[in-house]
């Protein structure tokens, strides 16, 4: 739609979005290109752009426009305009309801917290990190209160990453998932099957492979790039999407799956309606949905029989000596290796979710006060033993392993498993509709999957919450059943 | 110094400078990294940042602060503060005295002009380009008038690139230079000596060589980078300096000398007082001085006997087959090849200045009205014949060869030759003081030259005009004598 107020709002959102994209580019460049001695200038650049971005979205006129449009001052809004205004309200409130001193305090604490975490982790010294966590918890609660969610601060944190999400919704889903995972993990670990360890692959071949794979599955390199960074990430909208990866890992397939994962994020952004990328209509629905896209390509597609039927010959061409004595079945088992470990990021896709469920349980208890920060290491180890059957040998390998809480990013972990559930449910629908088929994949054709995701997920922008999106795309409520079914179908035949 | 008004001004200049540096980074990224399909977003980003940068420097409060400081409202200014305020006045006036419609018109015309030039050049069709030049001349005169220089628009253009410069100053210098160059060129071209053409060098070796060379002469890679771009350039302050080069050229040493040139620009920026890089005290004095730094390293140092005594063995190590049958003297002559050609950018350092003098003569006549745009090709060819002894076979190789005038960059060319003159005069002083010596270079030690430039050129920031800087650093007035002496000393022994 178009109207005087609405058009003015769109122009202001456009400017804010463009400034945000400049901030993203500064961040990308910092990780990929910045000379070591240039950090001070980069800090100044980021501070100036962040302040201008904040000013653009918190401008009083934005509040007036949103308020005017909400009460129909410019006539009734159509559905799309309602989505745009709803999100402008959310972003404007976030930008204006937090006092500047609080924002500064939180940013400073986040930076201090990161360094304290890095030090504590290196020394496996939880006691030195505990005060940081206590302060971060306190700040999170204050933030929720500023936004009118003082009565449910953890739900506020969940909703921040996935709009509409709450512990009451996630709790039963994760409980059912944990219950269903236990026998799968038992079957696999007791099968006696041990995947082979592959010999390292030369970096040049890894680079060639992952470029070919990500291009073949549908990442559009005329609107994106792949570079090297210490910690792989992606930034950018569909207009300019930048992925990163790294090559110097002991697992020779790690760079490939990490790249497919990032390409999944990138293809989501590239699939969002291009003409709307300045507003909620052209932006990602949330962390969980984003993760569903990366995981679907990484796991459901990337570890499938059809995918490897197509790419195995190329893999053997690139790494003939490394794979000379590895049979096709041995290769496929290595690609789908499952082995419970204490580190979340090193986990396979079967046990990974148990690590997330652990963090969800602990975050709830930290926010409710049921668990004191000082008791965290013990609670962590007990929960890991119960869910995964392992106990870390040190806090470094346990409660100190993740960076997230160091800057107060609570409520973030659940999105990973929500993403896995959404991916599996979308996958089930695509398999049923013959959109996802090993036959197509074996011919190197992944276009039906991408087209279906474009139409059913990407095109929606932020119109739906995660739950609404799943309902609309699959015709069913979100359930862990699909993830469990998928894991059983993929892994049990391999591990019996 | 510090005072309420002054500190407030510094804070505002800092913000403007940081925004300018973000604009630079967007430009660098566009040339080095931007995916082909992402140009639209980049255009939006650049427009938003340019508008904010302009707003920061044209803010009325900046005008008030400058005016207050100029009349001593905050007490007397020390020398440094006077420099800062003088430049803030200049930048603020430039930003406020040009009406926004004029700025837009000029930008649009610049973009149209570039495309018209590219088309006209491809077709060697001057007639289609002539109206662009007429409009650009008209706009340049209007711009000068807005800035109060309507009576001397060409001097305004010269002063834009090199503060304090005018045609009355440049005219006699260039005339003396042209007169001195003629016999040198005659001696060389009639010597019968023909430098050998070297075989192409593999790119990997070129990359290794130019990294080693630029690092060895003193470019600080902890605060800078070298990347690949279609047209080599550098951006950034000493805080983050980014050079570019290209490798796919028929001349195997082209990438090296281009890189030394860019490193010269970069070392100037890196040598500016770091704590002042937000103000005139920590910024480059002008185009001519900047060019003096790049040319000094590229030519005076980079083509010297000492430099090659040190680097020749490494060059032979990297390109053993290519140089197998090339003697040291043949190599040195190839490095110092002189051959008059019709293209400025393909010219050696002896005849290069004649191409600049041609443009200076023609620009003066265009601005005075003595020469009509329609008569440009004929005037160009006649002047080239008189100065260089050659006539282009087409306008493509003649009046259409340069991009500069297409967006109205008049008065830019003279800076190149001013830079060459300054470089030679600084060099003469350094040779006299034994700061520049083939013995040091032959041992790979270039530090005395860099230290001397730091102390005598870089540390000054914008405190001096080009003429003042030369006087202060060399104890003598700017004169083409030093450039002529240098060229004679370097080239006549090689070409007799």
Interface residues (C-beta under 8 A of the other chain):
Chain A: X14 X15 X18 X19 X21 X22 X25 X26 X29 X33 X34 X35 X36 X37 X38 X40 X41 X42 X44 X45 X48 X49 X52 X220 X221 X222 X223 X224 X225 X237 X239 X240
Chain B: X14 X15 X18 X19 X21 X22 X25 X26 X29 X33 X34 X35 X36 X37 X38 X40 X41 X42 X44 X45 X48 X49 X52 X220 X221 X222 X223 X224 X225 X237 X239 X240
